[in-house]
Amino acid sequence: MNLTKNRTLLPLAVLSLILLFGVIGCSKSGTVTGKVTYDGKPVIVGTIQFIPESGGKGAKAVIAEIAKGEYKAEKVPPGPCTITVSTSQQRDLWKTLKNPSGVGGGLNPSAGGQGAPNVTKDKKAIKPELPGEADATKQREEAWENIKDMIDVPPQYADPEKAKKTPSLNVTVQAGKQEIDIDLPKVEGWKPPTYK
């Protein structure tokens, strides 16, 4: 009778240990939230990256989006990290939304044949609405609202080697939840590119 009891308890004990170590293993990463500013002004949109100093097992870089000046990075390996901040991809989107020429353009009313708009008796063109056009327009307008007031961040803050030389971009992440605000110092002499 004891032999049967031991056969039943042993798998349960092993399963309990596996679950316990699994839960402990999951809690070893950090969830980091905070605000990002450049020269005291909010970085409205961009990308933030946590690069662990140690290249050990599970120490992968974690990338998070900056939205409305704030970010949330999950599953960041604990320990010393270098942070990079970039706005280059968001600036490309800004340029596309600001000058959407060639993107989603309408049909040429002077072209005949297939795709030409209907013409009423008084010769005014009626532009047909394409399927999904209203939704696409709404999405572009919402994206523009989120990005229109963005500021550029100097490209040196996106370079991990240069970021290592900036004290405020070298942090130690703890396991669990924490808040780390990033204030990027102004780079003297750097001016953001001008966009038309």
Long-range contacts (C-beta under 8 A, 24 or more apart in sequence): 27-175, 27-176, 28-77, 28-78, 28-175, 29-74, 29-75, 29-76, 29-77, 29-78, 29-175, 30-75, 30-76, 30-77, 30-78, 30-173, 30-174, 30-175, 30-176, 30-177, 30-178, 31-72, 31-73, 31-74, 31-75, 31-76, 31-176, 31-177, 31-178, 32-71, 32-72, 32-73, 32-76, 32-173, 32-178, 32-179, 32-180, 33-70, 33-71, 33-72, 33-73, 33-177, 33-178, 33-179, 33-180, 34-70, 34-71, 34-179, 34-180, 34-181, 34-182, 35-69, 35-70, 35-71, 35-181, 35-182, 36-66, 36-69, 36-70, 36-71, 36-85, 36-181, 36-182, 36-184, 37-69, 37-181, 37-182, 37-183, 37-184, 38-151, 38-153, 38-154, 38-183, 38-184, 38-186, 39-184, 39-185, 39-186, 40-183, 41-151, 42-68, 42-69, 43-69, 43-85, 43-87, 43-150, 43-151, 43-153, 43-184, 44-68, 44-69, 44-146, 44-147, 44-149, 44-150, 44-151, 45-87, 45-90, 45-146, 45-147, 45-150, 46-85, 46-86, 46-87, 46-90, 46-150, 46-153, 47-85, 47-86, 47-87, 47-89, 47-90, 48-73, 48-83, 48-84, 48-85, 48-182, 49-83, 49-84, 49-85, 49-86, 50-76, 50-81, 50-82, 50-83, 50-173, 51-81, 51-82, 51-83, 51-84, 51-160, 52-76, 52-77, 52-79, 52-80, 52-81, 53-79, 53-80, 53-81, 53-82, 54-79, 54-80, 67-146, 68-146, 76-173, 77-173, 78-172, 78-173, 78-174, 78-175, 79-172, 79-173, 80-170, 80-171, 80-172, 80-173, 81-170, 81-171, 81-172, 81-173, 82-160, 82-163, 82-164, 82-169, 82-170, 83-163, 83-169, 83-170, 83-171, 83-182, 84-157, 84-158, 84-159, 84-160, 84-163, 84-169, 85-153, 85-157, 85-158, 85-169, 85-182, 85-184, 86-153, 86-155, 86-157, 86-158, 87-150, 87-151, 87-152, 87-153, 88-155, 88-158, 90-147, 90-150, 91-150, 91-152, 91-195, 93-143, 93-147, 94-147, 94-148, 94-150, 94-195, 95-195, 97-140, 97-143, 97-144, 97-147, 97-148, 98-144, 98-195, 99-196, 100-140, 104-133, 104-136, 104-137, 104-140, 151-192, 152-192, 152-193, 153-184, 154-184, 154-187, 154-190, 156-187, 157-184
